[in-house]
Amino acid sequence: METQASLLSPDTLVSDMTLFDLDETLCLLMESATEAAEANNGEIPDELRVALLDYCEAFGVKVDNIANYIKSEENDARNARREIDRLQLRASAAENRVERLKGLVKYFMQTRNLRSLKGRLNTISLRNNSEDTLVVNQPHAIPPQYWRVSVTIGLAEWQDLLHSLPEQHEMRARFGSGSTGSITPEPDNAKLRSALASGVQILGAELRRGQHIRLT
C-alpha cells in the first residue's frame, strides 16, 4: 500500500477515490505510521510520510469539493425558489387581471341582457354554471343547527373533559379518540347546501346559479 500510495498524486487520489475510501486509507496509514514510529524510535519512513501527506491533502480537497458542490446546489435551489416565487406572482397578477376583465364583461352583458358578443375572430358567451353556488349573505342569521365549531385544546385537557362525563355519555363515545383553546364557529356548508337543495328556506343563505364567461 505504501509503494502504490507514493506513486499517486493527490489529484489522482481525489479523482479515483471516494471520501470514505480516503478516510479508510488514511486510518490504515495512520496505524502504519504509529507502528513504524514505535519500531524506529519515533521515525516514520519517508515513503510512508509522503503517502500520509498526499492522502491528507487529497482528503482536504475532497472535503472542499463536496462542500462546494453542496453550496452550489443550495444556491441553485435558492435561485429556483426565487424564480418560482416570481413566476407565481406573475401568474397571480395575470389571473387577477383576467378575472377583473371577465367580471367587467359579465356585468356589461348581464346589464344589457346579452348572451354573446361576436368579434371577427372570437365570440364571448355568457353561460350558466353547471351547479348552484352557496351564497351566505347574512351569516349571523343562520340557525345554530347549520353551524359547526372547531375547538383546539391540549390532549390532556381534552381527556380530562371527557373523563368528567358519565361513563355511558354519548359525547364520550363519539369524541373519545379526538384531540381537538380557541373556538372557531363557521357555517356548515355541506349541511346548508343539502338543506337548501331539498327546498328548506334558511335565513341568511341561498343557492344561486351563477354565470361565467366563455371564449370560443
Residue, then its C-alpha position, 0 to 999 in steps of 0.5 A: m500500500e505504501t509503494q502504490a500510495s507514493l506513486l499517486s498524486p493527490d489529484t489522482l487520489v481525489s479523482d479515483m477515490t471516494l471520501f470514505d475510501l480516503d478516510e479508510t486509507l488514511c486510518l490504515l496509514m495512520e496505524s502504519a505510521t504509529e507502528a513504524a514510529e514505535a519500531n524506529n524510535g519515533e521515525i516514520p519512513d519517508e515513503l510512508r510520510v509522503a503517502l500520509l501527506d498526499y492522502c491528507e491533502a487529497f482528503g482536504v480537497k475532497v472535503d472542499n469539493i463536496a462542500n462546494y458542490i453542496k453550496s452550489e446546489e443550495n444556491d441553485a435551489r435558492n435561485a429556483r425558489r426565487e424564480i418560482d416565487r416570481l413566476q407565481l406572482r406573475a401568474s397571480a397578477a395575470e389571473n387577477r387581471v383576467e378575472r377583473l376583465k371577465g367580471l367587467v364583461k359579465y356585468f356589461m352583458q348581464t346589464r344589457n341582457l346579452r348572451s354573446l358578443k361576436g368579434r371577427l375572430n372570437t365570440i364571448s358567451l355568457r353561460n350558466n354554471s353547471e351547479d348552484t353556488l352557496v351564497v351566505n349573505q347574512p351569516h349571523a342569521i343562520p340557525p345554530q343547527y347549520w353551524r359547526v365549531s372547531v375547538t383546539i385544546g391540549l390532549a390532556e385537557w381534552q381527556d380530562l373533559l371527557h373523563s368528567l362525563p358519565e361513563q355511558h355519555e354519548m359525547r364520550a363515545r363519539f369524541g373519545s379518540g379526538s384531540t381537538g383553546s380557541i373556538t372557531p364557529e363557521p357555517d356548515n356548508a355541506k349541511l346548508r347546501s343539502a338543506l337548501a337543495s331539498g327546498v328548506q328556506i334558511l335565513g341568511a343563505e341561498l343557492r344561486r346559479g351563477q354565470h361565467i364567461r366563455l371564449t370560443 
